[in-house]
Each structure stands twice: as structure tokens, then as C-alpha cells.
Amino acid sequence: MSTSPDRPLDERIRIREATRQPLGPTQVRIGMLAMTILPADLLQMNQQYGHQPELPYVPGHEGVAVVLETGREVSDLQPGDRVLPLGVFGVWSDELVVQRRSLVPVPSHAPVLQQAMLAANPATAWVLLQHQVTIQPGQWVIQNAANSAVGQCIRQLATHMGIQLINVVRRPEAVASDEGGHWLVDDGQDPDSLQQSVRQVTRGAPVVLGLDAIGGKASQALATSLSPQGRLVLYGLLSGEPCSICAHDLVFRNIEVQGFWLANWFLDPNNRQKAKNVYPELMKLATQNVLRIKVERVYPLSEVLGALAHSAQAGRCGKILLTGMHHREHQ
Ligand SMILES: NC(=O)c1ccc[n+]([C@@H]2O[C@H](COP(=O)([O-])OP(=O)(O)OC[C@H]3O[C@@H](n4cnc5c(N)ncnc54)[C@H](OP(=O)(O)O)[C@@H]3O)[C@@H](O)[C@H]2O)c1
């Protein structure tokens, strides 16, 4: 990945052959099986993300891998074990060398594509529902972009936790009517209209938390739908617009607005204890089939440009993933 964001992506991305690095004593060589294309990857390529690496760089934040070789001091992993690289950047590679401490073992028999999508979006959904406000079963939460991968995980976790959730999507085809739950089709442009619809659904019961992936006017629409003292958590910038909340909501209704970035949450020493439980809990829920993210299409890494164009399209019905060369042996 190189050069300025003003040029089209296909002029900025090259597939490069790299020489194999030697392995240090505490390192592990992993073969990537499947990798997700996240909105974060696209933001980063357009120099709009919270962390911007020096150019040129290998993109990719999330995926699942197989252990190929271990350094001489690594005794608890074997070739063939399946692992999640966490906090490892540059996973859109066939192989890479990482420190043992960055790898979390996962079961070798579980579906590869679901494992590839476990690190970022389910963890975000989990932390948003478990650690932003204390929500009691039966209380109401509202989210927008409810058909996104994060939105799907929030739906699944809310059902699991007994939370009442209002799912807002921008187009009728995005409503998962087979699933039940409360759905509203709303483009976020008219806060009063969304508030009316929310009141009809909740019959006036308080909505304590709003989860906003969009920003711009959509933030105001969620804020208006919250009850006094409600909290709006802005965790995505899908509209690319500045988040607008009117002073009336902040001053007279005491709506609290907060930004959230999973990377910062994990870095905060106050969250150290809670952070240790996130992935064990998510893996348990994935094994119990509580968490499942829809996939639209899988591309080999060699077709990354087509995959990127596809992932930037509106109206998808699931995630776009990439596969590395070791994928064939471990499906
Ligand atoms: N803060 C964090 O730590 C964190 C962590 C993970 C993800 N995120 C953020 O969470 C958001 C969702 O990520 P994802 O991977 O779940 O996304 P995804 O599966 O790729 O889905 C994208 C969703 O965004 C909707 N969308 C796109 N542009 C929109 C707009 N202008 N207005 C309304 N809806 C729009 C799409 O709706 P259609 O289907 O109608 O096209 C679709 O539902 C992203 O902003 C991502 O950066 C944040």
C-alpha cells in the first residue's frame, strides 16, 4: 500500500513477494487462512483512521491463521494449531512472523470464516453492551446501521443478555424479518420522526443507550430518541460527516455523548481485568452459535482489488473476506 489517498486504490495497491524472515526464539510463523476487510482498513487507506502507518505498508487488522513454525522458546503451540493474531497489523499476507504473546489459540474444528471475523466486531459489540452503561435485562437500547457486522453482533448479544433492542436500518431490505426483534427503517435525517417511531415501539419506556455507527445527522436522530440521562456512544464514522447534537439535548435532557474506539479501550489500564475476559467469553459464545456474522463473498488475496471494490459497495448482505494461500488445507 503506497502513495496519496487522492489516487484510486488500484493505483496505490501492489501485491508484493516477500522473502521469509528468520524466526526469533519467542516468535511464531503463521499462515493466514482468512482475513476480514473492515471499514477501518478502508478508512486507513484513505488516511482517515486513528492509527496511520508509514507508507508503504501491508494492510489488515483481523483474521485467523494456522501455526507453521515456532521459535525455540515457544513450547505451548504446535504447527497446525489455529490462532487469532490480536493487535497484529498487516494480516493481509500469506504468511507473517509475530510474537507468541500476540496469538490466542482457537479450536481447529470451528468454521474458519467465522473465526476470522471474531477479533474486531464481536469484541466491539461486547464491550459496547457490557461496559458502557449498566444495562438491566428488559431495558431498551437503540442502534443504527443494525445490519452491519457490529450491528448483527449487538443484536445477537442483546438477545442473549435479555436486552430490548431497537434496530434502525436505512433500507427495508436490510430488515432481518426472520429473526424477530424491533426494526425501524429510517435514514436518520428527521429526528422527530424517528423519536415518534421509537415511542410507539417502547410504549414510552426509557431508552438508556444509543449506539451510533454513522455520525452526522444520524447522531442527532439517536440522541432525540434517548430518554433524559441517556448515553449516546459514537463508535463509527460511516457518514463521514461531523456528529451533530443539539445543545437542547445536552443541556436540558442531560444526554451524555461519548466516543468509543476498541483499540483505546484495550489500552486503558482501568480495563485490564475486564479485557482478559473478552475473547474467552466471545469464543464461548461463538462455539454456542450465539454469534454468527453473515458473509457476502470470499476472494483470494490475489484478487484484493476486486474484494476492496466490493466491500465499499452499499447494500451488501454480509462481509467480504480474503483468503491466504494456506486456506485450502484448513477449511
Ligand atoms: N470504534 C471501534 O472500535 C469500532 C470497531 C469495529 C467497527 N467499528 C465501526 O463500526 C461500523 C460498522 O462496521 P462493520 O464492519 O460492522 O460494517 P459492515 O459490516 O461493513 O457494514 C457497513 C454498514 O454500514 C451501513 N452504512 C454505510 N454507510 C452508511 C451511511 N452513510 N449511512 C448509514 N448507514 C451506512 C451499511 O448499510 P447498507 O447495508 O444499507 O449499505 C451497512 O449496514 C464502521 O463504522 C466501523 O468503522 C468501530
The ligand as a Gaussian input file, in Angstrom:
#p B3LYP/6-31G(d) Opt

LIG

0 1
 N      -14.928000       2.091000      17.328000
 C      -14.495000       0.861000      17.179000
 O      -13.668000       0.357000      17.943000
 C      -15.042000       0.049000      16.038000
 C      -14.755000      -1.319000      15.952000
 C      -15.334000      -2.045000      14.885000
 C      -16.126000      -1.388000      13.935000
 N      -16.318000      -0.044000      14.070000
 C      -17.136000       0.705000      13.124000
 O      -18.414000       0.123000      13.081000
 C      -19.025000       0.434000      11.843000
 C      -19.599000      -0.842000      11.239000
 O      -18.514000      -1.704000      10.910000
 P      -18.825000      -3.131000      10.249000
 O      -17.546000      -3.816000       9.970000
 O      -19.800000      -3.806000      11.122000
 O      -19.539000      -2.664000       8.914000
 P      -20.080000      -3.538000       7.684000
 O      -20.425000      -4.912000       8.127000
 O      -19.119000      -3.372000       6.578000
 O      -21.450000      -2.813000       7.327000
 C      -21.483000      -1.477000       6.900000
 C      -22.858000      -0.928000       7.284000
 O      -22.865000       0.466000       7.204000
 C      -24.042000       0.915000       6.593000
 N      -23.718000       2.238000       6.045000
 C      -22.669000       2.556000       5.286000
 N      -22.637000       3.883000       5.032000
 C      -23.728000       4.397000       5.666000
 C      -24.277000       5.705000       5.767000
 N      -23.700000       6.769000       5.183000
 N      -25.405000       5.859000       6.488000
 C      -25.994000       4.803000       7.065000
 N      -25.523000       3.550000       7.004000
 C      -24.418000       3.351000       6.306000
 C      -24.356000      -0.161000       5.583000
 O      -25.706000      -0.104000       5.238000
 P      -26.291000      -0.747000       3.852000
 O      -26.299000      -2.235000       4.057000
 O      -27.630000      -0.140000       3.739000
 O      -25.327000      -0.345000       2.744000
 C      -24.007000      -1.392000       6.426000
 O      -25.055000      -1.676000       7.320000
 C      -17.916000       1.074000      10.992000
 O      -18.041000       2.476000      11.059000
 C      -16.651000       0.642000      11.682000
 O      -15.566000       1.518000      11.457000
 C      -15.801000       0.673000      15.092000

